């Protein structure tokens, strides 16, 4: 059996975001504001994947993410895998799942909603079965796969 070659360099400490649908890779970069951090970031794009066909992978040295940042990720790319790396080894593997509610992450598409007219955080509940989010303030529903991020 031939030895497999790493397609993206290993990192000593940090986070690896894996199994990103290829077309969502750069959206994840923007969402996490990775262009603003000072540690090395490696982006693999259109890599072969047995599950997705093509995938993205992002390695961020010396960076770990908060639950709020992870919840933001779940909106654009649910089911990605976050690997926490220490000493070149995976110490935690976590599948990102969309939470039951989202606060301050997506924008209400109702122009009359109070969240679009007053300085306050949005608040949505999620129906994962139907793929819908409902605004807590105005009850407007929208499809989770077509929301606008705040």
DSSP file (Angstrom, degrees, kcal/mol; ACC not computed):
  #  RESIDUE AA STRUCTURE BP1 BP2  ACC     N-H-->O    O-->H-N    N-H-->O    O-->H-N    TCO  KAPPA ALPHA  PHI   PSI    X-CA   Y-CA   Z-CA
    1    1 A X              0   0    0      0, 0.0     2,-0.1     0, 0.0     3,-0.0   0.000 360.0 360.0 360.0 130.3    0.0    0.0    0.0
    2    2 A X        -     0   0    0      1,-0.1     2,-0.2     0, 0.0     0, 0.0  -0.435 360.0-107.7 -73.4 143.4    1.4    3.4   -1.0
    3    3 A X        -     0   0    0     -2,-0.1     2,-0.3     1,-0.1    -1,-0.1  -0.521  33.9-122.3 -71.3 134.2    2.0    6.0    1.7
    4    4 A X        -     0   0    0     -2,-0.2     2,-0.4    -3,-0.0    -1,-0.1  -0.571  21.9-136.3 -78.6 140.8   -0.6    8.8    1.6
    5    5 A X        -     0   0    0     -2,-0.3     2,-0.3     1,-0.0    -1,-0.0  -0.785  19.4-113.5 -97.5 138.2    0.9   12.3    1.2
    6    6 A X        -     0   0    0     -2,-0.4     3,-0.1     1,-0.2     4,-0.0  -0.534  21.3-162.1 -67.5 131.4   -0.4   15.2    3.3
    7    7 A X  S    S+     0   0    0     -2,-0.3     2,-0.4     1,-0.2    -1,-0.2   0.710  79.0  34.5 -87.5 -20.7   -2.1   17.6    1.0
    8    8 A X  S    S-     0   0    0     36,-0.1    -1,-0.2    34,-0.0    36,-0.0  -0.999  98.1-101.3-134.4 135.4   -2.0   20.5    3.5
    9    9 A X        -     0   0    0     -2,-0.4     2,-0.1    -3,-0.1    33,-0.1  -0.152  38.3-112.4 -57.7 145.7    0.9   21.0    6.0
   10   10 A X        -     0   0    0     -4,-0.0     2,-0.3     1,-0.0    -1,-0.1  -0.381  26.1-142.0 -73.6 155.3    0.4   19.9    9.6
   11   11 A X        -     0   0    0      1,-0.1    77,-0.2    -2,-0.1     3,-0.1  -0.905   8.1-142.2-118.4 152.3    0.2   22.5   12.4
   12   12 A X  S    S+     0   0    0     -2,-0.3    76,-2.7     1,-0.3    77,-0.4   0.945  84.3   0.6 -76.4 -49.6    1.6   22.2   15.9
   13   13 A X  S    S+     0   0    0     73,-0.2    49,-2.9    74,-0.2     2,-0.3  -0.993  98.5  58.9-140.5 144.7   -1.2   23.9   17.8
   14   14 A X  E    S-AB  61  85A   0     71,-2.1    71,-3.2    -2,-0.3     2,-0.4  -0.986  77.7 -46.2 142.4-150.2   -4.5   25.4   16.7
   15   15 A X  E     -AB  60  84A   0     45,-2.3    45,-3.0    -2,-0.3     2,-0.5  -0.970  30.3-160.1-129.7 138.8   -7.7   24.5   14.9
   16   16 A X  E     -AB  59  83A   0     67,-2.6    67,-3.1    -2,-0.4     2,-0.7  -0.983   8.3-158.6-115.9 123.5   -8.4   22.5   11.7
   17   17 A X  E     +AB  58  82A   0     41,-3.3    41,-2.4    -2,-0.5     2,-0.2  -0.909  25.0 177.8-102.1 115.7  -11.8   23.0   10.1
   18   18 A X  E     + B   0  81A   0     63,-3.3    63,-2.7    -2,-0.7    39,-0.2  -0.713  46.8  34.5-120.7 165.1  -12.4   20.0    7.9
   19   19 A X  E     +     0   0A   0     -2,-0.2     2,-0.5    37,-0.2    -1,-0.2   0.843  69.1 162.5  60.7  38.2  -15.2   18.7    5.6
   20   20 A X  E     -A   56   0A   0     36,-2.0    36,-2.7    -3,-0.2    -1,-0.2  -0.745  50.4-108.0 -82.4 128.9  -16.2   22.2    4.5
   21   21 A X  E >>  -A   55   0A   0     -2,-0.5     3,-2.8    34,-0.2     4,-0.6  -0.409  33.3-121.6 -54.5 131.8  -18.3   22.0    1.3
   22   22 A X  G >4 S+     0   0    0     32,-1.2     3,-1.3     1,-0.3     4,-0.4   0.840 110.4  54.4 -49.8 -42.4  -15.9   23.4   -1.3
   23   23 A X  G 34 S+     0   0    0      1,-0.2    -1,-0.3    31,-0.2     4,-0.2   0.598 108.3  50.9 -71.3  -8.4  -18.2   26.2   -2.4
   24   24 A X  G <> S+     0   0    0     -3,-2.8     4,-2.2     1,-0.1    -1,-0.2   0.455  81.1  97.7-103.3  -3.3  -18.4   27.4    1.2
   25   25 A X  H <X S+     0   0    0     -3,-1.3     4,-1.7    -4,-0.6    -2,-0.1   0.913  87.8  39.7 -55.2 -52.1  -14.7   27.5    2.0
   26   26 A X  H  > S+     0   0    0     -4,-0.4     4,-2.1     1,-0.2    -1,-0.2   0.759 110.9  59.1 -75.1 -22.7  -14.1   31.2    1.4
   27   27 A X  H  > S+     0   0    0      2,-0.2     4,-2.7    -3,-0.2    -1,-0.2   0.892 106.0  49.5 -66.8 -39.4  -17.4   32.1    3.1
   28   28 A X  H  X S+     0   0    0     -4,-2.2     4,-2.2     2,-0.2    -2,-0.2   0.904 108.7  53.2 -64.4 -41.7  -16.1   30.4    6.2
   29   29 A X  H  <>S+     0   0    0     -4,-1.7     5,-2.3     1,-0.2     6,-0.4   0.934 113.6  42.4 -57.6 -47.6  -12.8   32.4    5.9
   30   30 A X  H ><5S+     0   0    0     -4,-2.1     3,-1.1     3,-0.2    -2,-0.2   0.914 112.0  54.4 -65.7 -43.5  -14.8   35.7    5.8
   31   31 A X  H 3<5S+     0   0    0     -4,-2.7    -1,-0.2     1,-0.3    -2,-0.2   0.868 113.5  40.7 -60.1 -39.8  -17.2   34.6    8.5
   32   32 A X  T 3<5S-     0   0    0     -4,-2.2    -1,-0.3    -5,-0.2    -2,-0.2   0.412 107.2-128.0 -89.3   1.7  -14.3   33.9   11.0
   33   33 A X  T X 5 +     0   0    0     -3,-1.1     3,-1.7    -4,-0.3     4,-0.3   0.880  48.2 162.1  54.0  43.1  -12.5   37.0    9.8
   34   34 A X  G > < +     0   0    0     -5,-2.3     3,-0.9     1,-0.3    -4,-0.1   0.721  64.1  68.6 -68.1 -20.7   -9.4   34.9    9.2
   35   35 A X  G 3  S+     0   0    0     -6,-0.4    -1,-0.3     1,-0.2    -2,-0.1   0.667  98.4  54.4 -69.9 -13.7   -7.9   37.6    6.9
   36   36 A X  G <  S+     0   0    0     -3,-1.7    -1,-0.2     2,-0.0    -2,-0.2   0.540  88.0  93.8 -97.0  -8.4   -7.5   39.8   10.1
   37   37 A X    <   -     0   0    0     -3,-0.9     4,-0.1    -4,-0.3    -4,-0.0  -0.517  64.5-144.5 -90.2 158.1   -5.6   37.4   12.3
   38   38 A X  S    S+     0   0    0     -2,-0.2     2,-0.2     2,-0.1    -1,-0.1   0.529  70.3  89.3 -99.4  -6.7   -1.8   37.4   12.5
   39   39 A X  S    S-     0   0    0      1,-0.1    -2,-0.1    22,-0.1    23,-0.1  -0.533  92.7 -79.7 -88.3 159.9   -1.1   33.7   12.9
   40   40 A X        -     0   0    0     -2,-0.2    21,-2.5    20,-0.1     2,-0.4  -0.297  45.2-168.2 -60.9 137.2   -0.5   31.4    9.9
   41   41 A X  E     -C   60   0A   0     19,-0.2     2,-0.5    -4,-0.1    19,-0.2  -0.997   4.0-163.8-127.0 128.7   -3.6   30.2    8.0
   42   42 A X  E     -C   59   0A   0     17,-2.8    17,-2.9    -2,-0.4     2,-0.5  -0.960   5.0-164.5-113.9 128.4   -3.6   27.5    5.4
   43   43 A X  E     -C   58   0A   0     -2,-0.5     2,-0.5    15,-0.2    15,-0.2  -0.954   3.7-168.1-116.4 122.0   -6.5   27.1    3.1
   44   44 A X  E     -C   57   0A   0     13,-3.6    13,-2.4    -2,-0.5     2,-0.4  -0.930  13.3-171.4-106.0 131.0   -7.1   23.9    1.0
   45   45 A X  E     +     0   0A   0     -2,-0.5    11,-0.2    11,-0.2   -22,-0.1  -0.964  59.5   5.7-130.2 138.9   -9.7   24.3   -1.6
   46   46 A X  E    S+     0   0A   0     -2,-0.4     2,-0.2     9,-0.2    10,-0.2   0.841  79.9 165.7  60.6  36.1  -11.3   21.7   -3.9
   47   47 A X  E     -C   55   0A   0      8,-2.6     8,-2.6    -3,-0.2    -1,-0.2  -0.549  45.7 -95.1 -78.9 148.4   -9.5   18.8   -2.2
   48   48 A X  E     -C   54   0A   0      6,-0.2     2,-0.4    -2,-0.2     6,-0.2  -0.382  46.7-177.7 -64.8 140.6  -10.9   15.3   -3.0
   49   49 A X  E  >  -C   53   0A   0      4,-1.9     4,-1.8     1,-0.1    -1,-0.0  -0.991  29.5-151.7-142.6 130.9  -13.4   14.0   -0.4
   50   50 A X  T  4 S+     0   0    0     -2,-0.4    -1,-0.1     1,-0.2     4,-0.0   0.833 102.5  40.7 -69.3 -30.3  -15.1   10.6   -0.3
   51   51 A X  T  4 S+     0   0    0      1,-0.1    -1,-0.2     2,-0.1     3,-0.1   0.880 131.1  21.4 -83.1 -40.9  -18.1   12.2    1.5
   52   52 A X  T  4 S-     0   0    0      1,-0.1     2,-1.6   -32,-0.1    -2,-0.2   0.526  89.0-129.9-108.7  -8.6  -18.5   15.5   -0.4
   53   53 A X  E  < S+ C   0  49A   0     -4,-1.8    -4,-1.9   -32,-0.0     2,-0.4  -0.504  94.1  21.9  87.0 -67.7  -16.7   14.9   -3.7
   54   54 A X  E    S+ C   0  48A   0     -2,-1.6   -32,-1.2    -6,-0.2     2,-0.3  -0.989  79.6 176.2-130.6 141.6  -14.8   18.1   -3.2
   55   55 A X  E     -AC  21  47A   0     -8,-2.6    -8,-2.6    -2,-0.4     2,-0.3  -0.892  23.6-129.5-139.3 168.5  -14.1   19.8    0.1
   56   56 A X  E     -A   20   0A   0    -36,-2.7   -36,-2.0    -2,-0.3     2,-0.3  -0.867  17.4-168.5-114.0 155.3  -12.3   22.7    1.7
   57   57 A X  E     - C   0  44A   0    -13,-2.4   -13,-3.6    -2,-0.3     2,-0.4  -0.993   1.5-165.8-141.8 138.9  -10.0   22.5    4.8
   58   58 A X  E     -AC  17  43A   0    -41,-2.4   -41,-3.3    -2,-0.3     2,-0.5  -0.993   1.4-165.1-129.5 128.9   -8.7   25.4    6.8
   59   59 A X  E     -AC  16  42A   0    -17,-2.9   -17,-2.8    -2,-0.4     2,-0.5  -0.964   4.7-171.8-115.7 125.3   -5.8   25.2    9.3
   60   60 A X  E >   -AC  15  41A   0    -45,-3.0   -45,-2.3    -2,-0.5     3,-0.9  -0.957  17.4-138.7-120.9 113.9   -5.3   28.1   11.7
   61   61 A X  E 3  S-A   14   0A   0    -21,-2.5   -47,-0.3    -2,-0.5   -22,-0.1  -0.464  79.9  -3.3 -72.5 138.9   -2.2   28.0   13.9
   62   62 A X  T 3  S+     0   0    0    -49,-2.9     2,-0.4    -2,-0.2    -1,-0.2   0.772 104.0 117.2  55.3  33.8   -2.5   29.0   17.6
   63   63 A X    <   -     0   0    0     -3,-0.9     2,-0.3   -50,-0.1    -3,-0.2  -0.998  38.0-178.1-135.3 133.4   -6.2   29.9   17.3
   64   64 A X        -     0   0    0     -2,-0.4     2,-0.3   -50,-0.1   -49,-0.1  -0.950  23.8-126.2-127.0 149.8   -9.2   28.3   19.1
   65   65 A X        -     0   0    0     -2,-0.3     2,-0.1     1,-0.1   -33,-0.0  -0.704  10.3-127.8-106.9 148.0  -12.8   29.3   18.5
   66   66 A X     >  -     0   0    0     -2,-0.3     4,-2.1     1,-0.1     5,-0.2  -0.367  32.6-107.6 -79.8 165.0  -15.6   30.4   20.9
   67   67 A X  H  > S+     0   0    0      1,-0.2     4,-2.6     2,-0.2     5,-0.2   0.876 121.3  55.6 -60.5 -37.2  -19.0   28.8   20.9
   68   68 A X  H  > S+     0   0    0      2,-0.2     4,-1.9     1,-0.2    -1,-0.2   0.916 107.7  47.6 -63.8 -42.2  -20.4   32.0   19.3
   69   69 A X  H  > S+     0   0    0      1,-0.2     4,-1.7     2,-0.2    -1,-0.2   0.897 112.4  50.1 -63.7 -39.5  -17.9   31.8   16.4
   70   70 A X  H  X S+     0   0    0     -4,-2.1     4,-1.8     1,-0.2    -2,-0.2   0.893 107.2  53.7 -66.7 -39.7  -18.8   28.1   16.0
   71   71 A X  H  X S+     0   0    0     -4,-2.6     4,-0.8     1,-0.2    -1,-0.2   0.882 105.9  53.9 -61.5 -37.8  -22.5   28.9   15.9
   72   72 A X  H >X S+     0   0    0     -4,-1.9     4,-0.8     1,-0.2     3,-0.8   0.907 107.1  52.0 -60.9 -41.1  -21.8   31.4   13.1
   73   73 A X  H >X S+     0   0    0     -4,-1.7     4,-2.8     1,-0.2     3,-0.6   0.884  99.6  63.1 -61.3 -39.3  -20.1   28.6   11.2
   74   74 A X  H 3< S+     0   0    0     -4,-1.8     4,-0.3     1,-0.2    -1,-0.2   0.753  95.9  60.6 -61.4 -24.4  -23.1   26.3   11.5
   75   75 A X  H << S+     0   0    0     -3,-0.8     3,-0.3    -4,-0.8    -1,-0.2   0.911 117.0  27.1 -70.2 -42.2  -25.3   28.7    9.6
   76   76 A X  H << S+     0   0    0     -4,-0.8    -2,-0.2    -3,-0.6    -1,-0.2   0.774 137.8  20.0 -93.3 -27.4  -23.2   28.5    6.4
   77   77 A X  S >< S-     0   0    0     -4,-2.8     3,-1.1   -50,-0.1    -1,-0.2  -0.529  71.5-174.7-144.9  73.9  -21.7   25.1    6.7
   78   78 A X  T 3  S+     0   0    0     -4,-0.3    19,-0.2    -3,-0.3     3,-0.1  -0.343  71.4  31.7 -65.7 153.4  -23.4   22.7    9.0
   79   79 A X  T 3  S+     0   0    0     17,-2.4    -1,-0.2     1,-0.3    18,-0.1   0.545  80.5 140.4  75.8  10.9  -21.8   19.3    9.6
   80   80 A X    <   -     0   0    0     -3,-1.1    16,-2.9    16,-0.2     2,-0.5  -0.407  50.6-122.3 -73.0 164.4  -18.2   20.6    9.2
   81   81 A X  E     -BD  18  95A   0    -63,-2.7   -63,-3.3    14,-0.2     2,-0.6  -0.939  16.1-156.5-115.8 129.4  -15.7   19.1   11.7
   82   82 A X  E     -BD  17  94A   0     12,-3.3    12,-2.8    -2,-0.5     2,-0.5  -0.914   9.8-166.0-103.6 121.5  -13.5   21.2   14.0
   83   83 A X  E     -BD  16  93A   0    -67,-3.1   -67,-2.6    -2,-0.6     2,-0.5  -0.937  10.0-148.8-109.4 124.6  -10.3   19.5   15.2
   84   84 A X  E     -BD  15  92A   0      8,-3.0     7,-2.9    -2,-0.5     8,-1.2  -0.821  19.2-156.4 -91.4 127.1   -8.4   21.0   18.1
   85   85 A X  E     +BD  14  90A   0    -71,-3.2   -71,-2.1    -2,-0.5     2,-0.4  -0.893  20.2 169.7-113.0 130.5   -4.7   20.4   17.7
   86   86 A X  E >  S- D   0  89A   0      3,-2.5     3,-1.8    -2,-0.4   -73,-0.2  -0.991  76.6  -6.4-134.2 129.7   -2.0   20.3   20.4
   87   87 A X  T 3  S-     0   0    0     -2,-0.4   -74,-0.2     1,-0.3   -75,-0.1   0.895 128.7 -57.3  54.8  44.4    1.5   19.1   19.7
   88   88 A X  T 3  S+     0   0    0    -76,-2.7     2,-0.3     1,-0.2    -1,-0.3   0.500 118.3 105.5  66.8   6.4    0.6   18.0   16.2
   89   89 A X  E <  S-D   86   0A   0     -3,-1.8    -3,-2.5   -77,-0.4     2,-0.6  -0.879  76.8-112.5-119.2 151.4   -2.1   15.7   17.5
   90   90 A X  E     +D   85   0A   0     -2,-0.3    -5,-0.2    -5,-0.2     3,-0.1  -0.688  34.4 171.0 -78.8 120.0   -5.9   15.9   17.5
   91   91 A X  E     +     0   0A   0     -7,-2.9     2,-0.3    -2,-0.6    -1,-0.2   0.625  69.3  20.5-103.4 -18.9   -7.1   16.3   21.1
   92   92 A X  E     -D   84   0A   0     -8,-1.2    -8,-3.0     2,-0.0     2,-0.5  -0.975  59.0-167.1-151.1 137.7  -10.7   17.0   20.3
   93   93 A X  E     +D   83   0A   0     -2,-0.3     2,-0.4   -10,-0.2   -10,-0.2  -0.993  15.8 180.0-125.0 124.3  -12.9   16.4   17.3
   94   94 A X  E     -D   82   0A   0    -12,-2.8   -12,-3.3    -2,-0.5     2,-0.5  -0.980  22.8-143.3-134.1 124.4  -16.3   18.2   17.2
   95   95 A X  E     -D   81   0A   0     -2,-0.4     2,-0.4   -14,-0.2   -14,-0.2  -0.742  27.7-129.2 -82.8 127.2  -19.0   18.1   14.5
   96   96 A X        -     0   0    0    -16,-2.9   -17,-2.4    -2,-0.5     2,-0.4  -0.637  30.8-177.1 -79.8 127.0  -20.5   21.6   14.2
   97   97 A X        -     0   0    0     -2,-0.4     2,-0.3   -19,-0.2   -23,-0.2  -0.948  34.0-103.1-125.0 147.4  -24.3   21.5   14.4
   98   98 A X        -     0   0    0     -2,-0.4   -27,-0.1   -24,-0.2    30,-0.1  -0.506  43.2-130.1 -67.1 128.7  -26.8   24.3   14.0
   99   99 A X        -     0   0    0     -2,-0.3    -1,-0.1     2,-0.1     3,-0.1  -0.115  21.5-103.8 -73.4 177.0  -28.1   25.2   17.5
  100  100 A X  S    S+     0   0    0      1,-0.1    26,-2.4    25,-0.1     2,-0.3   0.772 103.0  21.0 -72.1 -27.2  -31.8   25.6   18.5
  101  101 A X  E     -E  125   0B   0     24,-0.2     2,-0.4    32,-0.0    24,-0.2  -0.980  65.1-149.5-143.4 154.8  -31.5   29.4   18.4
  102  102 A X  E     -E  124   0B   0     22,-2.4    22,-2.8    -2,-0.3     2,-0.5  -0.992  10.8-168.5-126.4 129.1  -29.3   32.1   16.9
  103  103 A X  E    S-E  123   0B   0     -2,-0.4    20,-0.2    20,-0.2    -2,-0.0  -0.973  72.1 -12.8-121.8 122.3  -28.6   35.4   18.5
  104  104 A X  S    S+     0   0    0     18,-2.2    -1,-0.1    -2,-0.5    19,-0.1   0.728 108.8  97.5  68.8  22.9  -26.9   38.3   16.6
  105  105 A X  S    S+     0   0    0      1,-0.2    45,-2.7    17,-0.1     2,-0.3   0.779  78.3  34.8-111.2 -42.0  -25.8   36.0   13.8
  106  106 A X  E    S-H  149   0C   0     43,-0.3     2,-0.3    44,-0.1    43,-0.3  -0.816  76.2-119.9-118.6 160.2  -28.3   36.5   11.0
  107  107 A X  E     -H  148   0C   0     41,-3.2    41,-0.5    -2,-0.3     2,-0.3  -0.736  24.7-118.5 -98.4 140.7  -30.4   39.4    9.8
  108  108 A X        -     0   0    0     -2,-0.3     5,-0.1     1,-0.1    33,-0.1  -0.611  15.1-147.0 -74.8 136.2  -34.2   39.5    9.7
  109  109 A X  S    S+     0   0    0     -2,-0.3     2,-0.7    31,-0.1    -1,-0.1   0.329  72.9  98.9 -90.3  10.4  -35.4   39.9    6.1
  110  110 A X    >   -     0   0    0      1,-0.1     3,-1.9    30,-0.1     6,-0.2  -0.866  63.1-156.6 -93.7 110.5  -38.4   41.9    7.3
  111  111 A X  T 3  S+     0   0    0     -2,-0.7    -1,-0.1     1,-0.3    -3,-0.0   0.754  92.6  53.8 -60.8 -22.6  -37.5   45.6    6.8
  112  112 A X  T 3  S+     0   0    0     -3,-0.1    -1,-0.3     3,-0.0     5,-0.1   0.518  80.5 119.3 -89.2  -5.0  -40.1   46.6    9.5
  113  113 A X  S X  S-     0   0    0     -3,-1.9     3,-1.7     1,-0.1     4,-0.4  -0.308  73.4-124.0 -61.7 142.5  -38.7   44.3   12.1
  114  114 A X  G >> S+     0   0    0      1,-0.3     4,-1.9     2,-0.2     3,-1.2   0.809 109.6  64.6 -58.0 -30.6  -37.5   46.1   15.2
  115  115 A X  G 34 S+     0   0    0      1,-0.3     5,-0.4     2,-0.2    -1,-0.3   0.718 103.0  48.2 -69.3 -18.4  -34.0   44.5   14.8
  116  116 A X  G <4 S+     0   0    0     -3,-1.7    -1,-0.3    -6,-0.2    -2,-0.2   0.478 120.6  36.6 -94.2  -4.4  -33.6   46.4   11.5
  117  117 A X  T <4 S+     0   0    0     -3,-1.2     2,-0.3    -4,-0.4    -2,-0.2   0.494 115.0  47.6-125.8  -9.0  -34.7   49.7   13.1
  118  118 A X  S  < S-     0   0    0     -4,-1.9     2,-1.9    -5,-0.1    -1,-0.2  -0.948  90.8-101.9-131.4 152.3  -33.3   49.7   16.6
  119  119 A X  S    S+     0   0    0     -2,-0.3     2,-0.3    -3,-0.1    -4,-0.1  -0.538  77.0 119.1 -76.5  85.6  -29.7   48.9   17.8
  120  120 A X        -     0   0    0     -2,-1.9     2,-0.2    -5,-0.4    -2,-0.1  -0.985  66.0 -99.4-147.0 155.5  -30.5   45.4   19.1
  121  121 A X        -     0   0    0     -2,-0.3     2,-0.1     1,-0.1    -6,-0.0  -0.466  38.3-117.5 -75.0 143.8  -29.3   41.8   18.5
  122  122 A X        -     0   0    0     -2,-0.2   -18,-2.2   -16,-0.1     2,-0.3  -0.419  25.6-160.8 -74.5 158.3  -31.4   39.6   16.3
  123  123 A X  E     +E  103   0B   0    -20,-0.2    13,-3.0   -19,-0.1    14,-0.4  -0.936  12.6 174.8-146.9 117.2  -32.9   36.4   17.8
  124  124 A X  E     -EF 102 135B   0    -22,-2.8   -22,-2.4    -2,-0.3     2,-0.3  -0.943  21.4-146.9-125.9 144.9  -34.1   33.5   15.8
  125  125 A X  E     -EF 101 134B   0      9,-2.2     9,-2.6    -2,-0.4     2,-0.4  -0.814  25.4-135.2-101.9 153.9  -35.4   30.0   16.7
  126  126 A X  E     - F   0 133B   0    -26,-2.4     2,-0.8    -2,-0.3     7,-0.2  -0.915  16.1-160.9-119.2 133.4  -34.7   27.2   14.2
  127  127 A X  E  >> - F   0 132B   0      5,-3.2     5,-1.8    -2,-0.4     4,-1.7  -0.886  14.9-176.2-104.7  96.0  -36.8   24.5   12.8
  128  128 A X  T  45S+     0   0    0     -2,-0.8    -1,-0.2     1,-0.2     5,-0.0   0.828  78.1  57.4 -65.7 -32.2  -34.1   22.1   11.6
  129  129 A X  T  45S+     0   0    0      1,-0.2    -1,-0.2    -3,-0.1    -2,-0.0   0.933 117.9  31.3 -64.4 -46.4  -36.6   19.7   10.0
  130  130 A X  T  45S-     0   0    0      2,-0.1    -1,-0.2    -3,-0.1    -2,-0.2   0.607 106.0-125.3 -86.9 -13.0  -38.1   22.3    7.8
  131  131 A X  T  <5 +     0   0    0     -4,-1.7    13,-3.0     1,-0.3    14,-0.5   0.843  65.2 133.1  71.6  33.6  -34.8   24.3    7.4
  132  132 A X  E   < -FG 127 143B   0     -5,-1.8    -5,-3.2    11,-0.3     2,-0.4  -0.858  45.3-153.6-119.3 151.4  -36.5   27.5    8.6
  133  133 A X  E     -FG 126 142B   0      9,-2.7     9,-2.1    -2,-0.3     2,-0.4  -0.953  11.6-154.9-117.5 145.2  -35.6   30.2   11.0
  134  134 A X  E     -FG 125 141B   0     -9,-2.6    -9,-2.2    -2,-0.4     2,-0.3  -0.981  18.6-123.3-124.0 128.4  -38.2   32.4   12.7
  135  135 A X  E  >  -F  124   0B   0      5,-2.4     4,-1.6    -2,-0.4   -11,-0.2  -0.503  12.5-146.0 -68.5 130.4  -37.6   35.9   14.1
  136  136 A X  T  4 S+     0   0    0    -13,-3.0    -1,-0.1    -2,-0.3   -12,-0.1   0.781  95.3  43.7 -66.2 -28.4  -38.5   36.1   17.8
  137  137 A X  T  4 S+     0   0    0    -14,-0.4    -1,-0.2     1,-0.1   -13,-0.1   0.881 130.6  14.6 -90.2 -41.9  -39.7   39.7   17.4
  138  138 A X  T  4 S-     0   0    0      2,-0.1    -2,-0.2   -28,-0.0     3,-0.1   0.457  89.7-127.4-116.8  -2.1  -41.7   39.8   14.2
  139  139 A X     <  +     0   0    0     -4,-1.6     2,-0.2     1,-0.2    -3,-0.1   0.542  52.9 154.8  67.6   8.4  -42.4   36.0   13.5
  140  140 A X        -     0   0    0     -6,-0.1    -5,-2.4   -30,-0.1     2,-0.3  -0.498  31.3-148.4 -68.1 132.5  -41.1   36.3   10.0
  141  141 A X  E     +G  134   0B   0     -7,-0.2     2,-0.3    -2,-0.2    -7,-0.2  -0.765  19.5 174.3-101.1 149.3  -39.7   33.0    8.7
  142  142 A X  E     -G  133   0B   0     -9,-2.1    -9,-2.7    -2,-0.3     2,-0.3  -0.983  38.9 -93.6-147.5 157.7  -36.9   32.6    6.2
  143  143 A X  E >   -G  132   0B   0     -2,-0.3     3,-1.7   -11,-0.2   -11,-0.3  -0.537  27.6-138.4 -73.4 133.4  -35.0   29.6    4.8
  144  144 A X  G >  S+     0   0    0    -13,-3.0     3,-1.0     1,-0.3    -1,-0.1   0.831 101.2  59.1 -60.3 -33.3  -31.9   28.8    6.7
  145  145 A X  G 3  S+     0   0    0    -14,-0.5    -1,-0.3     1,-0.2   -13,-0.1   0.467 110.3  41.6 -79.5   1.4  -29.9   28.2    3.5
  146  146 A X  G <  S+     0   0    0     -3,-1.7    -1,-0.2     2,-0.1    -2,-0.2   0.112  83.2 129.5-132.9  24.7  -30.6   31.7    2.2
  147  147 A X    <   -     0   0    0     -3,-1.0     2,-0.5   -72,-0.1   -39,-0.1  -0.357  54.5-125.4 -77.3 159.9  -30.2   33.9    5.3
  148  148 A X  E     -H  107   0C   0    -41,-0.5   -41,-3.2    -2,-0.1     2,-0.2  -0.910  24.5-127.3-104.1 132.2  -28.0   37.1    5.4
  149  149 A X  E      H  106   0C   0     -2,-0.5   -43,-0.3   -43,-0.3   -44,-0.1  -0.486 360.0 360.0 -77.9 149.0  -25.3   37.2    8.1
  150  150 A X              0   0    0    -45,-2.7   -44,-0.1    -2,-0.2    -1,-0.1   0.485 360.0 360.0 -70.1 360.0  -25.2   40.3   10.4
